[in-house]
Amino acid sequence: MNLGTTAAKLDESLGIDGSVTGSGIGRLAEAYRLASELVDRPRGDSGTSGAKCPADRRIEAFLDDYFSDLRLPSPLRLPGEALVLPRHGLARLLSLPYDADIYGNDYVRSYRVRNGVLHNPKSDRRTTQGTFHIAEGGLPIPGDKKAVPRSVFAALFRSAVAPPPDLLVVPFTANRPEPLRAFVALLLRPVIGPEVPGYCAARTMETRFFAPGSLVSNLDFVESIFGNAGDPTLPENDAGLDVEHWSGHTGCVILAPHLTQLAKKDLGLPPWGAASERQRRDGMCWRDPDERYNEGGAFKLTCRSAAGVIVTIIADNYFGYCKKEIKTQISFAANLAGNLEEEHSGGALAFASYNLGNEFDPSDYAQSSLTLDDVVRDNREVVEPRPGGYALDRLCPDLVYIPADARASVPRLQVWWIHQGREVSIPLAPGKTYMTPSGYKVYLEKHPSAVSWRLIGTVAEGLSCHKPCTVSGGGKSEISKSLRDYMSYGPIFVADKEKDFDLVQQIFDRDYSDRWKPGRGPDYTTEPSRRVLSSRRSLGSVIKLLTPSEDYTDAYNAWLASFPNYIFPIAFIIKRFVPRDTIGNWRELFGVDSINGFPGHELKAFGRKLVGTYLRVGLLGTQAWRMFKLRQDFSPADKVQTEDDITASIVVPAGRLGAPRLGPRAAAYKFVVNCEARLFQRPDDAIHRGLDHQTEADLARPDNFLSNFEPLTSGHAR
């Protein structure tokens, strides 16, 4: 097969008329732009697209040195005429035919669907047993990995870069009379160490990823997670010239699923009688001349040394192996660099949220010294002041900036404040977010399982949650998921209405000014302690009031412990719903049904049953959930996922940090950064309809990369 004419005939292979210009429309214009990007990329010194880029030359120099004493018949060389993907997105265009929505071969079935692209590899395995093979002669080989003779690696490498012609077909051209057959190549620059201002710049390695044309969907998967570092032939993309960030480490990955068909004998492995003990243990020998390498199963074969270069052949097209190999190469580079670590971690930025009930009083929440005038002054390009002392966001029309003293009320359906000596109000509307100068956000939300509406408040500064060095199944992905889908709603239990209401009345009537230990509480001589049902005490304040604390006296904590645990939810929900003008006769508004002449056990008010929130944390057998009652003011945190699976970290001595120390004092601090340009999630819970609403919403987008799903026609969907 001669690939020397690949570039020259690319436009013809794509079926593009040379007279068509980029001003065309529809798929023809898209295809022309694609062809132009691939054909018109800069050429090497020889004037052909076959000139090796600097990264490839470094890899081949490593291979020459590693196998120099074997006297190979010819040096090991990477594919010389590969299509280069100079930007993210081209792999997705190439992975399906230009004139069809389905493509398939012996290794993958691909579909263009309404919500993106769907690629189903032949294998969807999640086991790694027996798959890790390492070439001898480099760094020490762990006992649980299979040691491979260098001559066998060389033989497998030659077969990897010379796949069957059908495996090289680029799907985009599959339906043409003469489809394009070529390798497709990608350049990655994965992060192996975070930037620490004043101490070090971010560190990256370089990795070249090669796939036979028909498996270009694997490159779409890889670049969607790790990004695309551009055309490797351009000087600005040469890691060797990036002295500030390049760690000096180079990786290479070659997909070659056809290698599982090769026989051990043909690769040069010894017969059983001539094999060493380890070769017998690792299966690096044969008894039957037709016995296949690795018994015909998928494997990953790596060649690496302390020189800082790692070359891996993957005899499978399972997407998970591709991601895990980049993870392995990041770990390899971090270990050689020193003081860096690749962690199997998860993380999220969590913004605590609260159910505020009917009222928002800013005095109950942390304030800053900023005023609305400060916010307007510092953000004039996006914040538009309005008459009356509030402001709107020019980019987000549903964001309203309110003064620091603004209050909100569900019964009034208003947000109000004092401006120039008079009260000013604006409507409290669903879909709007009201932000104070401190960044605290308030919005109106309908209860998911009731007819009532409530105010939700979210803090301005999130908490960075990092779950380090986590084993598979250890919860690294769950840390970034909302609890909303694990919450359910049920009745508020009442054991005996009259007795329980008497206990609640004790809570409402008590004077709480004596609860503090000496020196722990406020001075009540100027302002008495607020009553539980006072409009000046928020629901969150009541919950804090009735929660045991080391700041409270032992006698007060003992008094709290004397109540049955179901009494407090009754008190909280009465506080939540009792109208301000009927506080004194709240008993007349709340009650239970009469069932067969006996009082029921579900609290009611205003003609309907009241609802409590519960958290599902597991099953008891097959019929019952393990549930826990949540606080009445609980609302799931808003989360921004920051890590998933692959994180790079560095430890820095405290004395080397120029910035002021934040948090507890320590001798050293660890800094972490996510290594992925886009976060990949395996939506395991989504197989149960309604259990993962976020995944269901994400899957409805039109730009997904999907794998291992069943493609449905519109008829099936109905």
N, C-alpha and C positions, 0 to 999 in steps of 0.2 A: 504494500500500500504506500503510495507516494503522497505525503502531506505537503510537499513543497509548493503546491498550487493553492493551498487553503485560502490565503488572504486574497490572491488575485481573483479567485472564482467565488468568493463569498457572496457577492451581490447576486450572481447568477444562481448559486445554490439556494439562496433564500427566495428565488423567484421574483426578484425586483427588477423592473424595467429601468435601465440606466437613465432613461430620459425623465423619469419621475423626479420631482424635486421635493424638498422637505415641506412644501406648502400643501401637499396632499392632505386628505382627510381620512379619518377612520383608521382601520387596521393597516391600510397601505402606508399611510404616513408614519404610523408607529413602527412598522417593519423597516421603512427606509431609514428612520432615525437610528434604529437598532443596528442596521447594516453599516451605516456611516460611522457610528461610534467604534465598531469593531474593526472596520477596514482602514479607517483614517487615523488610527492611533500612531504615535511616533514610531519610526523604524530604528533598528540598531545601526551600527556602523557599516554593516555589510549591505544595508539597503533592503534586507528581507526581514520579515517578522520572526524569523527563526533565531535571531541574535539573542543570546541569553541575557537576562537581566542580572543585576548584581547579586540579588538574593540567590538565584539559581546557581550562579558561579560559586558562591560560597558553599552551597550544599554539595555541588559536584567536587569541589576541592576537598571537602571533608571525606566524601566517599573514596576519592583517589587515595587519600592518606590512610584511611581505615583499612582498605583492602590492598595496599601497596605490596605486601609480601606474598600475596596469593598468586601473582602472575596470571591475572585474568586475561582471557583472549582479547578483550577490549574493555575500556573503562565503562563504568556505570554512568549512564546519562539520563537526565530527566527528559520528559517529552519536549521536543524542540519546536513543534508547531502547534502549540495550544492556543485556543481562543482566550484572550485575556478579558476579564470582566473589570472595566475601569471604574464602575460605580455600582452602588447598590440598586437592585431592581432588574438588571439585565438577566440575571439567572432565572428569575421568575418568568420573564418573557420567553426565554429559550426553552423552558421546561415543558411547553405544550405546543402542538402544531399551530402554525400560523392560520390554517384554514379549518381547524377542528377543535373540539372541546375535550377529546379523550385521546390518551396515548398509553400504550402498554408494551412491555417486553417481558422477558423471563424474570426480571428483578423488581419491576415496579409497575403499578397502574396509576395513571394520573388523570385528573379531571379538572376542568374549569367549571366552577360552581358559582352560584349567586353570591356566596359569602367568601369568595377568595379562590384559592387553589387547594386541591386535595390530592395528596400523594400517599399511596398505600404500598409500602415496600413488601416484598415477598415474606420477609421475616419481621416479626415484632417481638424481639426477645428482650428480657430484662435480666438475664443471667450472664455472669462473666466467667463461669467455671470453665477452665481449660482453654480460655481464649487469649491469654496474655503470653506472648512469645517474645524472647529477647535474644538478639544476636550476641554470640560470644565475642570476647576481645575488648570490650569497653568497660564500663562501670560494672561493679559486682552485680550478679543476678540473684534476686531473692529466691529462697527455696520454694516458694509457692508459684513461681513462674517457670515456663519451659525454656530451657537453654537451646539455642539453635546454632549449628555450625555456621561460620561466616560464609563458607562456600554455598551453603543452602540459601542463606539470605540473598546472596548475589544472584542465584538462579531464580529465586522468587521475584526479585526486583526486576530482572530482565523480562519475565513473563508479565509483571504488573504493568510495565510501560508499553507492552505490545499486546493489548487485548484483542479479542475477536472483532472483526469489522462491524458487526451488528451492534456491539456494545458501544461503539464510537459514534453512532448516529445521533446528531443533535435533534431533539424532538421537534424543534421549531420548523425543521426542514423535512420531517419524516415522510410527508406525503408527496414530496417532489420526486420526479423520475430519477434524479441522482441526488439523494440527500447528502448533506455535508457530514463527513465523518472526521471527528477531531476530539482531542482532549480539550477540556475547559479548565481554566486556571484562575485562582483567586489569591490575592495578597491580603494577609491579616496583620494587624499590629496589636496583639492582646496586651493589656496592662498586666504587669507582674508586681508592681509596687506603687503605692499611692504617693501623690505629691504632699509634702509637708512644707508649707511656706516658711522660708528662712532656714530650712534644713536640707531639703533635697527636692529635685524635680520628680515628676512621675516617670516611672521606668516601664519600658515596653520591650517585647521581643518581636521578632518577625517570623511569620509562618506562611509558607506557600502550600496551597491546597489544590491538588489535581484530581479531576474526576473524568472518566470517559463520558463523551457527550450525552449518552442516554441517561446518565445519572446526574445531570446538571441540577436537578431538584435538590440534591444533597448540598450543593454550593449555595442554593437559595436559602436553605435551612441554616447553614453555618454563618453566612454573611448577615442574615436577619438577626442573629444573636450577637455576633462579635463585630459587626460592621465590615466595611470594605475600605481597605487602605489605599485604593486607587491603582493606577497603572504602574506596575513595578519597574517599567523601563524608564520612567521619568526620574530625573535627579532629585526632585523634591520628595519623592516617595522612597528613596534609597535610605534604608536604616543606617547604613555605614556612614552616611553624611550627617546623621542626626546624633551628634556626639553628646547632647544634653540628655536625651531620653532613651536611646537604644542601650539595652543592657549588655549587648554583645552576644546574644543567644539567637539561634536560628532554628526553625522547625520546618518540617516538610511532612505532608500527609498525601498518600496516593490511594485512591479507592480502586480495588481490584477484586470484585466478588468472584471472578472466574477462576481464581487460584484454588478454590476448593476442589476443582476437578483434577488437579495435578497429582501424580503418583509419587510416593516417597522415593522409590527407586530411581525415577527419572530425575529427581532433584539432587541425587547424590548421597542420600542417607544410607547408612550401612545396614546390612542384614542383621537379624537378631543375634546371631552367633558372634558377630564382630563388634557389637555395640557395647558401650560402657554401661555401668550400673545406672547412671543418671539418664543416659539416652534411652534405656529401656523404661525407666520410670516416667520420663517425659513423652514417650511415644515417638522418639526421634530415631526409629529404626523400623524394619519391616520383616514380616514372615511371608507374606504373600506379595509377589511382584506387582500386583495391581492395587495394593493397599494405598488409599489416598492419604495425602498429607492431612494431619489433624483429624483423621477418620472422616474426612469430607465435611467437617463442620467449620463454621465461621471462626476466624481468628484475627488477631492484631499482632503484627510482627514489628518490633522496634529495634533500631540500631542507634546507639548513643554513646557518647564518651564525655570525659571532662573537658574536651575542647569546646563544649557548649553548643553542639549541633545534635539534633535528634531527627531521625527519619523513620517514619512509620508507614507500613502498608496495612490497609484494612481490607480483609477478604470478606466484605459484606457491605451492604448499602443501608443497614439499619441506621436511622437518623441519630439515635442515642449514642452510638459508638463515635460518630463524628464529633458531637459536642464533648463527650468525655475525653476524646483524644486531645482536643485543644486544652481542656482542663489539665490533662496530664502534662502537656508540654509547658503550660504556665507554671505548674508545680516544679518541673524539671529546671526551668530557668531560675525560678525563685530560690531553689535550694542551692544552685551553683553560685548565684549572686551573693548570697549570705545576708542575714538579718531581714530577709523577706520570707513571707509564707503565703502559700495558696491555701485558703480555708474553704471547706465545704460548709457554707454558712447561709443564713437567711437574715433578712432585716427589713424594717419598715420605719417610716416616720409616722408616729401615731399622735393625733390631735384629740385629746380627751373631749368628749361631748357629754352633755347633761340634759335630762328632761327637766325644764324649768317650770313646768306646769302652766298656770294661767298668767303669771306675772314675771317680768324681768325688771329687777332693781339693780342698777350698776353698783350700788354700795356693797353688794354681797360678793363682788368679784374683783380680782386683782386689777388695779388701775395703774396707768403710767402717767408720767408728767406731761405727755403729749396732749395737745388740744386739736380740735378739728382744723383750726387755722394753721397749725403746724403741718398737718397732713396735706392741706391744700397747697401751702407754700412749697413743700418739698416734692410734690408730685403734680405740678401744674399741667403737665402734658397729658395726664390721664384723669385727673380729678377735677370735676366741674362744679364750682360752688353754686348753690341755689339760694334764692331769697328765703329767709326764715332760719338760716343757720344750719343747713345740712348740705350734702353734696352728692353728685352722681358720678359713676365711673363711665368714662367715654368708651372704653373697650368692652366692658361687661355691663350692659344696660340694666341687669337685674341686681346689681350691687349698689347699695345705698350707704353712704357714710353719714353717721349720726354723731351728735355731740357726746361728750363723756358723761353728762348727767341725764342722758335720754333714758326713758322708761318705756316699757311695752306691756300691753294687756290684751289677752285674748277676748274677754268680755267686751272691752271697748273697741277691739279691732283697730287700735291706734298705737303709734309710737309718738311720744311727746317729750318736750323739754322746755326750759325757760330760755327765751332769747330776747335780749334787750328789755328785760323786765316783764315780759308777757309770755304766756304759754303758747307754744306752737306745736301743732300735731300734723302727722301725715298718716295715711292708711297703713295698717298692718296687713300686707297682702301675701297670699301663697305665691311661692316661686321667687320671692324677693329675699335677699340676704342683707341684713342690717349690721354694719360693722362700726364698732366704736374706735376712737383714736388709738387705743391699745392693741387693736387687731382682733379683739373678742367679737365673735360673729353670733348673731341671733337670727333664727328664721322660724316660720310657722309651718308645722307639719301635722298632717292628719294621722291619727293613731292607726297602725296597720290592721288592728282587729276590733276597732270600736268606732263609734260615730263622732267621737270627740276630737278636738284639735288641741295641740299643745305647742309651747315654745321650746325650741332646741337651741342650746348654747354650745359653742365650740371655742376652745382656748386658742390664743394666737400663736403660741410657740409649741411645736410638737416635741415629743420625746423620741429620740433615736433609739430604736430597739435593735440589738445585734445579737443573733444566736450563733456563736462561733463553733467551728469544728464539730459539726453535727453529723451523726451517722444517718444513713438513709432511713427514712421513716421517723426521724427525730423531731419533726415539726418545724423545719426551717421555712417551708412554704406557708404553713398555717399561720405563722406569726404576722404575715402581711394580709391575711384575709379578714374581712369584717365578720363580727359575731352575729350580724343581722340574720343570716340564714340559719343560725343555730338557736334562734330565739323562738319561743312559742308563747301563746297567750291563753290564760285560763282565769277562772273565777277567783275572787278574794274570799277566803274561807272564814266563816263565822261559826263558832261552836255553839254558843248560847247567846242570843242577841242581847238580852238585858244585862247579863253578867259581863259580857265582853264590852258592851258600851259603857258600863260603869268603870271598867278598867281604863278605857280610852279617856273618859272624863277626868280621871285622876291625872293622866298625862297632860291634858289640856289645862287643868287648873293649877298645876304645880308652879311654885316660884323657883326658877332655875338659877338664881343669882348665887346660891350657896354650893354650886356643884364643883367649883374650882378648888384646887389645892392652893395654899398660900403663894401669892406671887405669880400665879399662872393666868389668872383671868383679868378682864377689864375692870375699870373703876366704875361701879354702878351708882356712885353718889351724884354724878351729873346726869346720868340717863339710866333709868331702870331696865332690867332685863326684859326683852320683848316676849310677849305671850306667844304660845305655839301657833294660835290661829290668827295672830296679828298679820295684817297685810304688809307690815314692815319686816316680817321674818319670812324668808323664802323657803320653799320645799327642801332645797339642799341644806339650808341651815338647820331645819328641823331634823333631818336625817343625821346630820353631824351631832346635833344636840342629844339624840337618843342612841348614839353609838358609844359604847364604853371607850374610855381613853385614859392613858396614864396621867393626863393633865387633870383628871377629875378625882374627887375624893373616893376613898374605898367605900364609904357609905353610899355615895351616889351610884357608883358602879354596881353595888349590891342591889340597890333599888331597881336599877334597870334589869338586872338578872332575875328579879322576882316575877317579871311578867312572862306569860307564855309567848313563845316566839312568833305566833301568828297574830298577836295583838298589834305589833308595830306596823305591819302592812295595812291594817285597818285604819290606824291613826294617820299614816302617810296619805292614803288615798282620800280620806275625809279632808285633810289639809289641802290636798290637790283640788278638790271639787267644791268645797263649801263656798257659797257666795258670800261676799264681803258683808252684805247687809243682813245675813241670817246666821251669823256665827253663834249667837246665844242660844238658838234653838236648832242646832244641827241634827239632833235626834229625830226631828220630824221629817227630815229630808232623806235619811238613810234607813234602810231596813232590809228584811228578807221576805221571801214569799212564804205562804202557808201551804204545806203539802200534806194532804190527807189529815188536815186538822192539826198538824205539828209544824213548828217553825222550820223553815229551810236553812240552808247553810251557805248560800251564795249572796254576797252583799249587793244591794241594789240602791240606786238613787236616780231620781228624775225619770222614773218609768223604765229603766233599763238596768241590766246587770253590769257591774263594774268589772274591769279586766285588769289582771296582774300580768307581769312579764316573767317568764321562766327561761332558764338556759338548759338546753339539752347537752349533756356531756357523755352520753353513752347509753348502752342498752342493758337492761336486766333481763337476760334470757332473750326470747324472740318477740315478746308481746308488750314489754313495758320500757319506757324511757327512764333513764336516771336524770332527774330534774332538780334544779336549784332555783329558788325564788330570787329574783334580782331586785335591787333597790328601786323604789318608786321613781327616783330621779335618774335611773340608768338609761343611757343611750349609747349605742356602739360608737367607738371612736372612728373618726375619719382617718383613713390610712393612705399613705403614699408608699408603695413598695420601693425599696432602695437596694435590695440584694436578693438574689435567688441562685443558690447553688455554688457560684464561683466568686470568691472574694480574695483580694490581695491585701496583705497587711504588713506593717512595719512597726518596730518598737523603737522609740526615740528617747534618749535620756532627758530627764526634765531640764537639766542644765543647758541643753542645746536648743531649747525652744525659745525663740525670741518673743512670742506672743505671751500675754499674761495667762497664768494657769486658770483653767476652768474646772470646776468640780473639786473633788477631794485631792489633797496633795499626795504625790507619789514620787518614787524615784525615777519612774519611766512611764511613758504613755504609749498606747497602741493606736495607730491610725489605720483605718480600713477604707477600701474603695471597691465598689462592684466592678467586675471585669467584663460585664456584658453590656453591649450597646442597647440591646432590647431584651426584656425579661421573658423567658420562655416558661410557660406553666403547663403542667400535665393536669387537666381538670378531672381528677378521679371522681369527685363527688357529683359531677354533672351527669353521670349515668342514671342518677335518680332525679327525675323531673321535679323542679322546684326547690332542690336542695342547694343549688349554687346559682343564684340569680345573676351574679356578676359574670360568670362564665357564659351563661345563656345570653346575656346582653352582648358580650364580646363576640360570641360565635355568630351573632346576627349582623356583625359589621361586614362590609364588602371586601375587606383587604386582608383576610386571614390566611395564614399558612396552616393547613390542617393535615393531620396524618392519622391513619387507622380509624377512619370513620366510614360509614356506608353512604355512598352517594345516593341521593333521593331525587327522583323526578318530581315535577309539579304534581303529577297524579298521586305519587306516594305521599307527598306532603299533605294533600287534601284528606 
